[in-house]
Amino acid sequence: MSPIEIGLISVAAIVVLIYLGLYIPITLGVVSFVSIWLMRDNFDLAMNLLKIAVSDSVMEYTFATVPLFTFMGLIVSKAGLGADVYEVMSTGFRRVKGGIGMATVGANAVFAAVTGSSIASASVFSKVSVPQMLNLDYNPRFAVGVVAGSSVLGMIIPPSAMLIIYSFVAEQSVGDMFLAGVVPGLMLAGAYIVAIFVMGRLTPGFVGGRPASEFEPMPWGEIATKTLPILGLIVIVLGGIYTGWMTPVEAGAAGSLVGLLIALVRRKITLRGFWEALLETGHITAAILFLITAASIYSRMLGLAGLPNQLGDILATSQASFFMVMLLYVLLMLFLGTLLDTASIILIVVPLFLPLIEPMGLSLVWFGIVTVVGAEIGLLTPPLGISCFVIKATLNDDRITLKDVFLGALPFAAVMLVILILLIRFPILSLAILN
């Protein structure tokens, strides 16, 4: 067989094995290793490429941001800052139809600017937002749908682990990716709030809810106490990166330290809680770096097989337009989103399409934002829908089924798709701050 044929069979084998339930990094690594061995009929070459993949990924300085931002997000969650921001937001939106849902979106956007994790957001706001919405007679599907939809903001609004992963794959600046993620993230949060307002007017039965008759405004002093810690953390982390005072790694370290100090001052963390945060940080970091290592040898296998160049030749021969290339790319991401997590999608499809995007003279930073937003839609779609599973597991409420979570998240997935189309049509939305 030719290298092209082996490469095609390898990609198909990876998809089939993942569908069968094999651990994704194992699938990527083993299939790619065997494919390189067969292509070159050289076991030593395959071993050497595996060693290079490990050293180039795990030893990359940029990836020190992964454990630092992960730890910061966990500590911030334990410190209760997400619940505090939600209380302030819910006070401001209480009298609006669907206002608690809008408050959840706003709080998630602020929380995302510190944690950078969709899973953390889904877990926190399932506990603090859904019970309150149910107490105010909101439709359970709407309640869990809002949390699922707004949880994806954690992967778009910087600092974001997915933007870090893309920056490694595409060899782009992490700082540039963070800057580019600000406007799309705020756009998506604003679009969610508008969508909730429209749903409250057009489909009040889906939203539900009753007026908050016993509402009392929160005193300004309490608002300051609940918001200043997280706003200060945002200023330190993102302000340090955007002004150039700190690298992303240094900002992650500073944010982790400040987050830990906030948790200690508020007496929200014990020695046992600190140890649990360290262990969970290690587990998450190991899983991400293992996946990146496997994807690194996968991208080398694609290069040896010549698949990206072959795909480019096919599209050039067919005279495919920019629109057709992006349509194919988005459809592929939506398909993979039914079975893969966001990081896996990025690591599998980006190496295939980068050789097509670069010759078109398109910005790879813009392409990264499109990639992350497109892949994030998969967090809300069955059968995988990681955010939906996290919400169901966190709630542990027999009144709310997994089907309810997916159906509730469906309108927000549609809003994400509209924003994705706008980002593709108007690249300046992603590049405005950079330019």
C-alpha positions as CSV (number, residue, x, y, z in Angstrom):
1,M,0.0,0.0,0.0
2,S,1.1,3.6,-0.7
3,P,1.6,6.1,2.2
4,I,-1.6,7.9,1.1
5,E,-3.7,4.7,1.4
6,I,-2.1,3.8,4.8
7,G,-2.9,7.4,6.0
8,L,-6.5,7.2,4.9
9,I,-7.0,3.8,6.6
10,S,-5.3,5.2,9.7
11,V,-7.7,8.1,10.0
12,A,-10.7,5.8,9.4
13,A,-9.3,3.4,12.0
14,I,-9.0,6.2,14.6
15,V,-12.6,7.3,14.1
16,V,-13.9,3.7,14.3
17,L,-11.8,2.8,17.4
18,I,-12.9,6.0,19.2
19,Y,-16.6,5.2,18.4
20,L,-16.0,1.7,19.9
21,G,-14.9,3.4,23.1
22,L,-11.1,3.1,23.1
23,Y,-9.3,5.8,25.0
24,I,-8.6,8.6,22.6
25,P,-4.8,9.2,23.3
26,I,-4.2,5.5,23.1
27,T,-6.0,5.3,19.7
28,L,-4.2,8.3,18.3
29,G,-0.8,7.2,19.5
30,V,-0.9,3.5,18.7
31,V,-2.5,3.8,15.2
32,S,-0.1,6.6,14.2
33,F,2.9,4.7,15.5
34,V,1.9,1.5,13.6
35,S,1.1,3.6,10.4
36,I,4.5,5.2,10.4
37,W,6.2,1.8,10.9
38,L,4.2,0.4,7.9
39,M,4.8,3.4,5.7
40,R,8.6,3.4,6.1
41,D,9.0,-0.3,7.1
42,N,11.3,1.0,9.8
43,F,10.5,0.4,13.5
44,D,13.4,2.5,14.7
45,L,12.1,5.5,12.7
46,A,8.7,5.2,14.4
47,M,10.3,5.0,17.8
48,N,12.4,8.1,17.1
49,L,9.4,10.1,16.0
50,L,7.6,9.0,19.1
51,K,10.4,10.3,21.3
52,I,10.5,13.6,19.4
53,A,6.7,13.9,19.8
54,V,7.0,13.4,23.6
55,S,9.9,15.9,23.9
56,D,8.3,18.5,21.7
57,S,5.0,18.5,23.5
58,V,5.4,17.7,27.1
59,M,8.7,19.7,27.4
60,E,7.1,22.8,25.7
61,Y,7.4,25.8,28.0
62,T,4.0,27.2,26.9
63,F,2.2,24.2,28.4
64,A,3.2,25.2,31.9
65,T,0.1,27.3,31.6
66,V,-2.1,24.2,31.6
67,P,-1.5,23.1,35.3
68,L,-1.3,26.7,36.5
69,F,-4.7,27.9,35.0
70,T,-6.2,24.5,35.9
71,F,-5.2,24.9,39.6
72,M,-6.3,28.6,39.6
73,G,-9.8,27.5,38.3
74,L,-10.1,24.8,40.9
75,I,-9.1,27.1,43.8
76,V,-11.4,29.9,42.6
77,S,-14.3,27.3,42.5
78,K,-13.5,26.2,46.1
79,A,-13.3,29.9,47.2
80,G,-17.0,30.3,46.1
81,L,-16.3,33.2,43.8
82,G,-18.6,31.8,41.1
83,A,-21.5,31.6,43.5
84,D,-20.8,35.2,44.7
85,V,-20.8,36.6,41.1
86,Y,-24.0,34.7,40.4
87,E,-25.8,36.3,43.4
88,V,-24.8,39.8,42.3
89,M,-25.9,39.1,38.7
90,S,-29.2,37.5,39.8
91,T,-30.0,40.6,41.8
92,G,-29.5,42.9,38.8
93,F,-31.6,40.7,36.4
94,R,-34.3,39.5,38.9
95,R,-37.2,41.5,37.6
96,V,-36.7,40.6,33.9
97,K,-38.5,37.7,32.3
98,G,-35.8,35.0,32.2
99,G,-33.6,37.2,34.3
100,I,-32.1,34.4,36.3
101,G,-31.0,32.8,33.1
102,M,-29.4,36.1,32.0
103,A,-27.7,36.3,35.3
104,T,-26.3,32.8,34.9
105,V,-24.9,33.8,31.5
106,G,-23.3,37.0,32.9
107,A,-21.8,35.2,35.9
108,N,-20.5,32.4,33.6
109,A,-18.8,35.0,31.4
110,V,-17.0,36.6,34.4
111,F,-16.2,33.1,35.9
112,A,-14.8,32.1,32.5
113,A,-12.3,35.0,32.6
114,V,-10.7,33.3,35.6
115,T,-11.1,29.5,35.2
116,G,-11.0,28.9,31.5
117,S,-12.9,25.6,32.0
118,S,-16.3,24.7,30.7
119,I,-16.4,21.7,33.0
120,A,-15.8,23.8,36.1
121,S,-18.5,26.3,35.0
122,A,-21.0,23.6,34.4
123,S,-20.3,22.0,37.8
124,V,-20.5,25.3,39.8
125,F,-23.6,26.8,38.2
126,S,-25.5,23.5,38.2
127,K,-25.3,23.8,42.0
128,V,-26.0,27.5,42.5
129,S,-28.2,28.4,39.5
130,V,-30.5,25.5,38.6
131,P,-31.9,25.0,42.2
132,Q,-32.8,28.7,42.4
133,M,-34.5,28.7,38.9
134,L,-36.5,25.6,39.9
135,N,-37.6,27.3,43.1
136,L,-38.9,30.2,41.0
137,D,-40.9,27.8,38.8
138,Y,-38.6,28.0,35.7
139,N,-38.9,25.2,33.2
140,P,-36.3,22.5,34.2
141,R,-35.2,22.2,30.6
142,F,-34.6,25.9,30.3
143,A,-32.8,25.9,33.6
144,V,-30.3,23.2,32.7
145,G,-30.1,24.5,29.1
146,V,-28.9,27.9,30.2
147,V,-26.2,26.4,32.4
148,A,-25.1,24.0,29.6
149,G,-25.0,26.8,27.0
150,S,-23.2,29.4,29.0
151,S,-20.7,26.9,30.4
152,V,-19.0,26.8,27.0
153,L,-17.9,30.4,27.5
154,G,-15.1,29.0,29.7
155,M,-13.4,27.6,26.6
156,I,-13.7,30.8,24.5
157,I,-13.2,33.7,26.9
158,P,-9.5,33.8,27.8
159,P,-7.6,32.3,29.6
160,S,-8.7,29.1,27.8
161,A,-7.0,25.7,27.7
162,M,-8.4,25.1,24.2
163,L,-6.8,28.3,22.9
164,I,-3.5,27.2,24.5
165,I,-3.7,23.8,22.8
166,Y,-4.5,25.4,19.4
167,S,-1.6,27.8,19.8
168,F,0.7,24.8,20.2
169,V,-0.7,22.9,17.1
170,A,-0.7,26.0,14.9
171,E,2.5,27.5,16.4
172,Q,0.8,30.8,17.3
173,S,1.3,33.1,20.2
174,V,-0.8,32.3,23.3
175,G,-1.1,36.0,24.0
176,D,-2.5,36.7,20.5
177,M,-5.0,33.8,20.9
178,F,-6.1,35.2,24.2
179,L,-6.6,38.7,22.8
180,A,-8.5,37.3,19.8
181,G,-10.9,35.4,22.1
182,V,-12.2,38.4,24.0
183,V,-14.6,39.8,21.4
184,P,-16.1,36.4,20.2
185,G,-16.5,35.4,23.9
186,L,-18.4,38.6,24.7
187,M,-20.4,38.3,21.5
188,L,-21.5,34.8,22.5
189,A,-22.5,35.9,26.0
190,G,-24.4,38.9,24.6
191,A,-26.2,36.6,22.0
192,Y,-27.2,34.2,24.8
193,I,-28.8,37.1,26.8
194,V,-30.6,38.4,23.7
195,A,-31.8,34.8,22.9
196,I,-33.2,34.4,26.5
197,F,-35.0,37.7,26.3
198,V,-36.5,36.7,22.9
199,M,-37.5,33.3,24.3
200,G,-39.1,34.9,27.3
201,R,-41.3,37.0,24.9
202,L,-42.0,34.4,22.2
203,T,-42.0,31.1,24.1
204,P,-42.8,31.9,27.7
205,G,-43.9,28.3,28.4
206,F,-40.4,27.1,27.6
207,V,-38.8,29.6,29.9
208,G,-41.3,29.5,32.7
209,G,-40.7,31.4,36.0
210,R,-42.7,33.7,38.2
211,P,-42.1,37.2,39.4
212,A,-39.7,37.5,42.4
213,S,-42.3,39.2,44.7
214,E,-40.0,39.1,47.7
215,F,-37.1,40.7,46.0
216,E,-34.8,43.0,47.9
217,P,-31.9,44.9,46.3
218,M,-28.4,43.9,47.4
219,P,-26.6,46.6,49.4
220,W,-23.7,48.2,47.5
221,G,-21.2,47.1,50.2
222,E,-22.2,43.5,49.8
223,I,-21.9,43.8,46.0
224,A,-18.4,45.1,46.3
225,T,-17.4,42.3,48.8
226,K,-18.7,39.7,46.4
227,T,-17.3,41.1,43.1
228,L,-14.0,42.8,43.9
229,P,-12.0,39.6,44.6
230,I,-12.8,38.0,41.2
231,L,-12.5,41.3,39.3
232,G,-9.1,41.9,40.9
233,L,-8.0,38.4,39.8
234,I,-9.2,39.1,36.3
235,V,-7.2,42.4,36.2
236,I,-4.0,40.6,37.5
237,V,-4.2,37.7,35.1
238,L,-5.6,39.2,31.8
239,G,-4.2,42.7,32.5
240,G,-0.8,41.3,33.1
241,I,-0.9,39.4,29.8
242,Y,-2.4,42.2,27.7
243,T,-0.1,44.9,29.0
244,G,3.0,42.7,28.4
245,W,4.0,42.8,32.1
246,M,3.7,39.0,32.4
247,T,3.8,36.0,30.0
248,P,0.8,33.7,30.1
249,V,2.9,31.3,32.3
250,E,3.7,34.0,34.7
251,A,0.1,35.2,34.7
252,G,-1.1,31.7,35.5
253,A,1.3,31.5,38.4
254,A,0.3,34.9,39.7
255,G,-3.4,34.1,39.4
256,S,-2.9,30.8,41.2
257,L,-1.2,32.5,44.1
258,V,-3.8,35.3,44.4
259,G,-6.6,32.8,44.1
260,L,-5.1,30.7,46.9
261,L,-4.7,33.8,49.1
262,I,-8.3,34.8,48.5
263,A,-9.5,31.3,49.4
264,L,-7.4,31.4,52.6
265,V,-8.5,34.9,53.6
266,R,-12.2,33.8,53.1
267,R,-11.5,30.6,55.0
268,K,-12.9,28.6,52.1
269,I,-10.1,26.0,51.8
270,T,-8.6,23.5,54.1
271,L,-5.4,21.6,53.9
272,R,-7.4,18.6,52.6
273,G,-9.1,20.8,50.0
274,F,-5.7,22.2,48.9
275,W,-4.4,18.7,48.5
276,E,-7.5,17.6,46.5
277,A,-7.0,20.6,44.2
278,L,-3.4,19.6,43.6
279,L,-4.3,16.0,42.8
280,E,-7.1,17.1,40.4
281,T,-4.8,19.5,38.7
282,G,-2.3,16.7,38.2
283,H,-5.0,14.4,36.8
284,I,-6.3,17.0,34.4
285,T,-2.8,18.1,33.3
286,A,-1.6,14.6,32.7
287,A,-4.7,13.8,30.6
288,I,-4.2,16.9,28.4
289,L,-0.5,16.4,27.9
290,F,-1.0,12.7,27.1
291,L,-3.5,13.7,24.5
292,I,-1.2,16.4,23.1
293,T,1.7,13.9,22.9
294,A,-0.5,11.4,21.0
295,A,-1.7,14.2,18.7
296,S,1.8,15.2,18.0
297,I,2.8,11.8,16.5
298,Y,-0.5,11.8,14.7
299,S,0.3,15.1,12.9
300,R,3.7,13.6,12.0
301,M,2.0,10.6,10.6
302,L,-0.3,12.8,8.5
303,G,2.8,14.7,7.2
304,L,4.6,11.4,6.2
305,A,1.5,10.1,4.5
306,G,1.0,13.4,2.6
307,L,-2.7,13.6,3.5
308,P,-2.9,17.4,4.0
309,N,-1.1,18.0,0.7
310,Q,-3.3,15.5,-1.0
311,L,-6.5,17.1,0.4
312,G,-5.2,20.5,-0.7
313,D,-4.6,19.2,-4.3
314,I,-8.1,17.7,-4.4
315,L,-9.7,21.0,-3.3
316,A,-7.4,23.0,-5.7
317,T,-8.3,20.7,-8.6
318,S,-12.0,21.1,-7.9
319,Q,-11.5,24.8,-7.5
320,A,-13.2,24.8,-4.1
321,S,-14.0,28.3,-2.9
322,F,-13.3,29.7,0.6
323,F,-16.9,29.1,1.4
324,M,-16.7,25.4,0.5
325,V,-13.5,24.8,2.5
326,M,-15.0,26.4,5.6
327,L,-18.4,24.6,5.1
328,L,-16.5,21.2,4.9
329,Y,-14.4,22.2,8.0
330,V,-17.5,23.2,10.1
331,L,-19.4,20.1,9.1
332,L,-16.5,17.9,10.0
333,M,-16.2,19.5,13.4
334,L,-19.9,19.2,14.1
335,F,-19.7,15.5,13.1
336,L,-16.7,14.8,15.3
337,G,-18.4,16.8,18.1
338,T,-20.9,13.9,18.5
339,L,-18.2,11.6,19.8
340,L,-15.0,13.6,20.7
341,D,-14.2,16.3,23.3
342,T,-13.0,19.7,22.1
343,A,-9.3,19.1,22.6
344,S,-9.4,15.9,20.5
345,I,-11.3,17.7,17.7
346,I,-8.7,20.5,17.6
347,L,-5.8,18.1,17.6
348,I,-7.3,15.8,14.9
349,V,-8.7,18.3,12.3
350,V,-6.3,21.3,12.6
351,P,-3.2,19.5,11.2
352,L,-5.3,18.4,8.3
353,F,-6.6,21.9,7.4
354,L,-3.7,24.2,8.3
355,P,-1.9,23.5,5.0
356,L,-5.1,24.6,3.2
357,I,-5.6,27.7,5.2
358,E,-2.1,29.1,5.1
359,P,-1.8,29.4,1.3
360,M,-5.1,31.3,1.2
361,G,-3.4,34.1,3.2
362,L,-5.9,33.7,6.1
363,S,-5.0,34.5,9.7
364,L,-4.2,31.4,11.7
365,V,-5.3,33.3,14.8
366,W,-8.8,33.9,13.3
367,F,-8.8,30.2,12.2
368,G,-8.1,29.2,15.8
369,I,-11.1,31.1,17.1
370,V,-13.4,29.6,14.5
371,T,-12.0,26.1,15.4
372,V,-12.6,26.5,19.1
373,V,-16.1,27.9,18.7
374,G,-17.0,25.2,16.2
375,A,-15.6,22.4,18.4
376,E,-17.3,23.8,21.5
377,I,-20.7,23.2,19.9
378,G,-19.9,19.5,20.4
379,L,-20.1,20.1,24.2
380,L,-23.9,20.6,23.8
381,T,-24.7,17.9,21.2
382,P,-25.5,14.2,21.8
383,P,-24.3,11.5,22.2
384,L,-21.1,12.9,24.0
385,G,-22.0,16.4,25.1
386,I,-19.6,16.5,28.0
387,S,-21.1,19.7,29.6
388,C,-24.5,18.1,29.5
389,F,-23.3,14.9,31.2
390,V,-21.5,17.0,33.9
391,I,-24.7,18.9,34.6
392,K,-26.7,15.7,34.9
393,A,-24.1,14.1,37.2
394,T,-23.8,17.2,39.4
395,L,-27.5,17.7,39.8
396,N,-28.3,14.1,40.6
397,D,-32.0,15.0,40.4
398,D,-34.4,12.3,39.2
399,R,-36.8,15.0,37.9
400,I,-34.3,16.1,35.2
401,T,-33.2,13.5,32.7
402,L,-30.2,13.6,30.3
403,K,-32.7,14.1,27.5
404,D,-34.0,17.3,29.3
405,V,-30.4,18.6,29.4
406,F,-29.8,18.1,25.7
407,L,-33.1,19.5,24.7
408,G,-32.6,22.5,26.9
409,A,-29.2,23.1,25.5
410,L,-30.4,22.9,21.8
411,P,-31.4,26.6,21.4
412,F,-28.0,27.6,22.8
413,A,-26.2,25.3,20.4
414,A,-28.1,27.1,17.6
415,V,-27.0,30.5,18.9
416,M,-23.4,29.3,18.9
417,L,-23.8,28.2,15.3
418,V,-25.1,31.7,14.3
419,I,-22.1,33.3,16.1
420,L,-19.7,30.9,14.3
421,I,-21.1,31.9,10.9
422,L,-20.6,35.6,11.8
423,L,-17.0,34.9,12.9
424,I,-16.3,33.1,9.6
425,R,-18.0,35.8,7.5
426,F,-16.4,38.7,9.4
427,P,-12.8,37.8,10.5
428,I,-12.3,41.3,11.9
429,L,-14.5,40.3,14.8
430,S,-11.7,38.0,16.0
431,L,-8.8,40.3,15.0
432,A,-10.1,43.7,16.1
433,I,-8.1,43.9,19.3
434,L,-5.0,42.6,17.6
435,N,-5.2,45.1,14.8
